[in-house]
Amino acid sequence: MSQPHDVDTEQIGPLVFVANQNYPYPFKTDKPPRYWMEEQTGALATAVETYMNGDRLSAEQLELIKLYLTQYIERVVLTADAQRQRLLSRIAKLRTNNDIETFADHASEYGAEVF
């Protein structure tokens, strides 16, 4: 996959992200979080769509979503009262769509809109 040099591309595990230059991350940070819609292989989009449709995630899809959530929470600007390490530790325990939904709702309380 060839990308122009001015495009911000990053690989995280099996996922390949290309920043959408029309929607830059609005906060100053050394490494902005990657948004799921910027992922180029299609695997993450399929996993997120499966989750959003309420369908059962395969083990591989669950791992991709957990990888995505981890990089997002590691990088996102959170409110002052957020406990980043506590949020990160919860990701490993995600097993079901309901777990993911509960996590996403909790993260949003601290300014992280993961989906």
C-alpha positions in Angstrom: 0.0 0.0 0.0 1.7 3.2 -1.2 0.8 6.4 0.5 2.0 10.0 -0.4 4.7 11.2 1.9 2.6 14.0 3.3 -0.1 11.5 4.6 0.2 10.5 8.2 0.3 6.6 8.2 0.8 4.4 11.2 0.7 0.7 11.7 -0.5 -0.6 15.1 -0.3 -4.4 15.2 -2.1 -5.6 12.1 -4.1 -2.4 11.7 -3.0 0.4 9.3 -4.2 3.9 10.0 -4.1 6.9 7.7 -5.0 10.2 9.3 -8.0 12.0 7.7 -6.5 15.4 6.9 -10.0 16.9 6.8 -10.6 16.0 10.4 -7.4 16.4 12.4 -7.5 15.6 16.1 -8.5 18.9 17.8 -6.1 18.8 20.8 -2.3 19.2 20.9 -0.7 15.9 21.7 2.5 14.1 20.6 0.6 11.1 19.3 -3.0 11.7 18.5 -5.4 8.8 18.9 -6.3 6.9 15.8 -10.0 6.8 15.0 -11.5 3.5 13.8 -12.7 5.0 10.5 -9.1 5.8 9.6 -8.1 2.2 9.6 -7.2 1.0 6.0 -7.3 -2.9 6.1 -11.1 -3.0 6.6 -10.7 -5.5 9.4 -11.4 -3.0 12.2 -14.4 -1.5 10.3 -15.9 -4.9 10.0 -15.4 -5.6 13.7 -16.9 -2.3 14.7 -19.8 -2.8 12.4 -20.4 -6.3 13.8 -20.3 -4.7 17.3 -22.6 -1.9 16.4 -25.1 -4.3 14.7 -25.2 -6.2 18.0 -23.9 -9.3 16.3 -21.5 -11.7 18.2 -17.8 -10.7 17.7 -15.3 -13.4 16.7 -12.3 -13.8 18.9 -10.2 -12.0 16.3 -12.7 -9.1 16.0 -12.7 -8.7 19.8 -8.9 -8.5 19.8 -8.9 -5.9 17.1 -11.4 -3.7 19.0 -9.3 -4.1 22.2 -6.2 -3.1 20.3 -8.0 -0.1 18.9 -9.4 0.9 22.3 -6.0 0.6 23.9 -4.2 2.9 21.5 -7.1 5.3 21.7 -7.2 5.5 25.5 -3.4 5.7 25.7 -3.4 8.8 23.4 -6.6 10.7 23.9 -6.8 13.8 25.9 -8.9 13.0 29.0 -10.6 15.1 31.6 -8.5 15.8 34.7 -10.4 13.4 36.9 -9.9 10.4 34.5 -7.8 7.5 35.7 -6.1 6.4 32.4 -4.5 3.3 33.9 -7.8 2.1 35.3 -9.5 2.6 31.9 -6.7 0.7 30.2 -6.9 -2.1 32.6 -10.6 -2.6 31.9 -9.9 -3.2 28.2 -8.3 -6.6 28.8 -11.4 -7.7 30.5 -13.8 -7.0 27.7 -15.6 -10.1 26.4 -19.0 -9.2 25.0 -20.7 -6.4 23.1 -22.3 -5.3 26.3 -18.9 -5.0 27.9 -17.6 -2.9 25.1 -20.7 -0.7 25.2 -20.4 -0.2 29.0 -16.7 0.6 28.5 -17.4 3.1 25.7 -20.0 4.9 27.8 -17.7 5.1 30.8 -14.8 6.4 28.6 -17.1 9.1 27.2 -17.6 10.5 30.7 -13.9 11.4 30.6 -14.0 12.9 27.1 -13.0 9.8 25.1 -15.6 9.2 22.3 -14.1 5.9 21.1 -16.9 5.2 18.5 
